[in-house]
Amino acid sequence: MTARSRRRGSEVHRLFAVAAFRSDRFSRMVKGGERTLIEDGQINWENMCKNHIGGNDLIGTLRANGRVTGMDEVRPTRFERKGDIIELA
């Protein structure tokens, strides 16, 4: 990769970042939206697939956060636009 192509890639990234910052609609189009992964104790497999998250990845993340040991303990859970999996209070 040449210095010129790296600079061009950097400029494109900056352009997208500024556009996403100024336009929520553009931001959702580029980054995607928040999606509910677990609600009422049930995994939403469609949203899991859209975000390329497997069941083991989900449980591993919830365990790493020190929140659960099994699915029966899971509160409603979302996949955030920035890539975090969070449990809702």
N, C-alpha and C positions, 0 to 999 in steps of 0.2 A: 504494500500500500504506500503510495507516495504522500508526501507532505501536502500536496495540493488536494488530493482526494480526502485526506483526513480533515483538512480545513473546511472543505465543502460539506462533509458530513457533520462537522461541528456547527456550521452555519444553519444547516437544515434542522438539526436538533434544537438549536436556539430559537429558530422561527416557530417550530411546533410548540416549544415550551411557552413562548410569549403568547401565541394564539390560544393555547389551552388555558393560560392564566386569565386572559381577557374574556374568553367565551366559555361559559359552562357547557353549552351545547357542543362546541368543538371538543372540549375536554372529555365529555362523556363518549363522543364518537371515537376518539383516539385511545383513551384509557379504559373505556368501558364503565359500567355503573356498578353500584353495590348490589350484591345478590345475597338473598337469604339462603343459607346452606342447611340449617336445621330449624324446624319450627314444630312446636307441639310434640317434641321428642322424635320426629320423623326427619330423615335425611332427604333433602330435595336433590335427587340424583341428576336431574336435568341441569340444575345450576352447578352442581359439582363437575359435570362433564364440560359445561361451557367455560369453566375456570381451570380445567385440566387438573382437578384435585381428586385424588383417590381416597377411599375410606380410611386406609392406614395413615395417609398424610394428615387427614383431618383429626383423627384420634391422637396421633403423635403430637400435633400442634397443641391440642387442648391439654394433653398430659404435660407437655413442656411448660405450659403456662401454670401448671399446678392446680388446675381446676377440676379435672375429672379422672376417674379410673375406668369408667364404662359409660355406655350410651344412656343408661337410665338416669345419669346425673347431669346430662347436658341441658343447658338453657338454650333459648333461641340464639343462633349463631349466624354471623354474616361474614361475607368476603368483601373487604373494603377495596376501594379503587386503587389504593397504593400497595395492595397485595397482602395486607394483614388479615388474619382470621381472628375475629373477636366474638366473645360471648356478650349478649345484651343482658343488662341487669333486669 
